[in-house]
Amino acid sequence: MKHFSIKFFKWSFIVFLTALLFGCGFHPRHTSVLPEQYRTVYIDTNQPYSELMTALKEALHNNGVSTTRDVNAATLTLHILHAHTDTKSQTLGPSNNASAYVITYYLTFALALPNGKEILGPQTITSSRTLSLNPDQSIANNNQADITTHALERDIIHQLFYVLSSKDMDSALHQSVNIRRSS
């Protein structure tokens, strides 16, 4: 009986730790979001020094993908066609001041080979969050809007990685390799 209770306790503890890790957002890290032959990416953007681009380059690097400033050295080009936020007031307080805002981040991107062949046509991904403020606070001078925007940027990058690591993307990349070899 004592052996059963120790074994039960050990397994219960393992299940508890696993649930705790996955409940807090832990996920096993992938080795890379892209196949090995496509791990050098040129990012084509009109905002190369924005916070989003800095975070994207860091996230790519952390996932085994290097970025280059030389388009000719790249195996893929990630075109960032449009990135912006939109803020809409949701509710009005007693003094006609907005007290809740919906902030939405939009990212439109496309993916191409060095020869210009498009692998993935323009796609837009979005992420939204609601920001609640006291009726006497203004969104213009509130750092919560900046914090929310940074969180939205992280969400956008995760969604972009989800697209890049999808089976459809993997299939499109392999198809492009076969087309290039037969050309």
KAURMO-V843302 format. One record per residue. SS is DSSP state (~ for helix, > for strand, _ for the rest). D_FIRST is the distance of its C-alpha to the first C-alpha in Angstrom with 1 decimal. Layout:
ss=SS d_first=D_FIRST
ss=SS d_first=D_FIRST
//
This chain:
ss=_ d_first=0.0
ss=~ d_first=3.8
ss=~ d_first=5.4
ss=~ d_first=5.2
ss=~ d_first=6.5
ss=~ d_first=8.9
ss=~ d_first=10.0
ss=~ d_first=10.6
ss=~ d_first=12.4
ss=~ d_first=14.5
ss=~ d_first=15.6
ss=~ d_first=16.4
ss=~ d_first=18.4
ss=~ d_first=20.2
ss=~ d_first=21.1
ss=~ d_first=22.3
ss=~ d_first=24.4
ss=~ d_first=25.9
ss=~ d_first=26.8
ss=~ d_first=28.3
ss=~ d_first=30.4
ss=~ d_first=31.7
ss=~ d_first=32.2
ss=_ d_first=34.5
ss=_ d_first=36.6
ss=_ d_first=35.3
ss=_ d_first=36.2
ss=_ d_first=36.2
ss=_ d_first=39.7
ss=_ d_first=41.9
ss=_ d_first=43.9
ss=_ d_first=47.1
ss=_ d_first=48.4
ss=_ d_first=51.2
ss=_ d_first=51.5
ss=~ d_first=52.6
ss=~ d_first=56.2
ss=~ d_first=56.6
ss=_ d_first=55.1
ss=> d_first=58.4
ss=> d_first=59.4
ss=> d_first=62.7
ss=> d_first=62.4
ss=> d_first=65.6
ss=_ d_first=65.9
ss=_ d_first=68.6
ss=_ d_first=66.3
ss=_ d_first=64.9
ss=_ d_first=64.2
ss=_ d_first=62.5
ss=~ d_first=59.1
ss=~ d_first=57.7
ss=~ d_first=59.2
ss=~ d_first=57.9
ss=~ d_first=54.3
ss=~ d_first=54.7
ss=~ d_first=55.8
ss=~ d_first=53.0
ss=~ d_first=50.4
ss=~ d_first=52.0
ss=~ d_first=52.0
ss=~ d_first=48.3
ss=_ d_first=47.6
ss=_ d_first=49.6
ss=_ d_first=52.9
ss=> d_first=56.0
ss=> d_first=59.0
ss=> d_first=62.6
ss=_ d_first=65.9
ss=_ d_first=67.7
ss=~ d_first=67.7
ss=~ d_first=68.8
ss=~ d_first=65.8
ss=_ d_first=63.3
ss=_ d_first=61.6
ss=> d_first=61.1
ss=> d_first=62.8
ss=> d_first=61.0
ss=> d_first=63.7
ss=> d_first=62.9
ss=> d_first=65.5
ss=> d_first=64.8
ss=> d_first=62.3
ss=> d_first=62.8
ss=> d_first=61.3
ss=> d_first=62.5
ss=> d_first=61.9
ss=> d_first=62.5
ss=> d_first=62.5
ss=> d_first=60.2
ss=> d_first=61.0
ss=> d_first=63.8
ss=_ d_first=63.4
ss=_ d_first=65.7
ss=_ d_first=68.3
ss=_ d_first=68.2
ss=_ d_first=66.2
ss=> d_first=63.4
ss=> d_first=60.0
ss=> d_first=57.8
ss=> d_first=58.6
ss=> d_first=57.2
ss=> d_first=57.5
ss=> d_first=57.4
ss=> d_first=57.6
ss=> d_first=59.2
ss=> d_first=59.2
ss=> d_first=61.4
ss=> d_first=61.0
ss=> d_first=61.9
ss=> d_first=61.1
ss=> d_first=63.6
ss=_ d_first=64.2
ss=_ d_first=66.7
ss=_ d_first=69.4
ss=_ d_first=69.0
ss=_ d_first=67.3
ss=> d_first=65.2
ss=> d_first=61.5
ss=> d_first=60.4
ss=> d_first=63.1
ss=> d_first=63.1
ss=> d_first=60.0
ss=> d_first=59.2
ss=> d_first=55.8
ss=> d_first=55.4
ss=> d_first=53.0
ss=> d_first=53.5
ss=> d_first=52.1
ss=> d_first=53.3
ss=> d_first=54.4
ss=> d_first=54.8
ss=_ d_first=57.2
ss=_ d_first=58.6
ss=_ d_first=61.9
ss=_ d_first=63.9
ss=_ d_first=62.5
ss=_ d_first=64.1
ss=_ d_first=62.4
ss=_ d_first=65.2
ss=_ d_first=64.3
ss=_ d_first=60.5
ss=~ d_first=58.3
ss=~ d_first=55.5
ss=~ d_first=57.6
ss=~ d_first=57.5
ss=~ d_first=53.7
ss=~ d_first=53.3
ss=~ d_first=55.7
ss=~ d_first=53.7
ss=~ d_first=50.5
ss=~ d_first=52.4
ss=~ d_first=53.6
ss=~ d_first=50.0
ss=~ d_first=49.2
ss=~ d_first=52.3
ss=~ d_first=51.4
ss=~ d_first=47.9
ss=~ d_first=49.6
ss=~ d_first=52.2
ss=~ d_first=49.5
ss=~ d_first=47.8
ss=~ d_first=51.2
ss=~ d_first=51.8
ss=_ d_first=48.4
ss=_ d_first=48.6
ss=~ d_first=48.9
ss=~ d_first=52.4
ss=~ d_first=53.5
ss=~ d_first=52.1
ss=~ d_first=54.0
ss=~ d_first=57.1
ss=~ d_first=56.9
ss=~ d_first=56.5
ss=~ d_first=59.3
ss=~ d_first=61.6
ss=~ d_first=60.9
ss=~ d_first=61.9
ss=~ d_first=65.0
ss=~ d_first=66.0
ss=~ d_first=65.7
ss=~ d_first=67.8
ss=_ d_first=70.5
//
